[in-house]
């Protein structure tokens, strides 16, 4: 099939594109290659994809309505995996308009492209951040997610609502993917593991927020990519028996579905750091810091629905995943 992968130069988009190409599909990847983090890392990812004869890259901004309309009209995609977004909880506090442009306008342009060109299935990146003030653990897609604590989370919740509208009005099958703290080789430099590794290697201290008293459902990138590639074949169907009063918020009478994709094994931030210290063979100098605005204390994913759908659940351990990241980091940055 022919896939559009948005954010193909990004962390998850790169890995998903590799999986799709290995499975024999054609992939059109788009990315705006912005400088939110090191563009050279994005270009290095693309350099690994471009040799594939079935891969084509286009530099396009999601918010560019005419370019997106033209792309969809010319390419006539079978399926779309929409992973491009302005990422980062903390960055959204200082740069809110970037999130409106990419995560709201950009998502609308993707929905419109899918609607007008009869795309068979749209999968899109949501986030565990939508759970916001929820305290019942593990987080379940059956629960309400109406109290986000960052604009980033609010845009991801908005993406789910927008997608449901298009599923209802136009019969567009949509699947939302609530990712839980993705990490691994080729990861984003703005995320904790990358920042911590760089600081420790360079002999600098690391900032540990909320004095390390946080737990995260860290999910290894290969598990994320495997789940996405399996889910693209699970096309949501209509369900005339579904009602708001009795149905789950993760489903609908429309062809709409939302899944958690997490490891279901939360780890404390300090244990995560310990795994990194072990992999590097160095002890970090730690600056204990207060909680940051927009952060949540703990995340934990109920992935039972995901397992039921694709007979797979992420289970790579933090020790193994962190070690694989460190191995990649040392190779890519030529660290002895």
Protein Blocks (a to p, Z undefined) as FASTA:
>chain_A
ZZddehklmmklmmmmmmmmmnopacddddehiakbafklmmmmmmmmmmpmkbccdddd
fklmklmmmmmmmnopabdcdfbdcehjklmmmmmmlmmmmmmmmmmmmmmmmmmnopab
dcddddfklnmmafbdcddfkbccfbccbfklmmmmmmmmmmmmmmmmnopacdddddeh
iadehiafkbmklmmmmmmmnopacddehhhpacdddddfklmmmmmmmmmmmccdddfk
bcfklmcfkbcfbdcddddddehiacdfklmmmmmmmmnopacddddddddehiafbdcd
dfklmmmmnopacfbdfklmmmmmmmmmmmmnopZZ
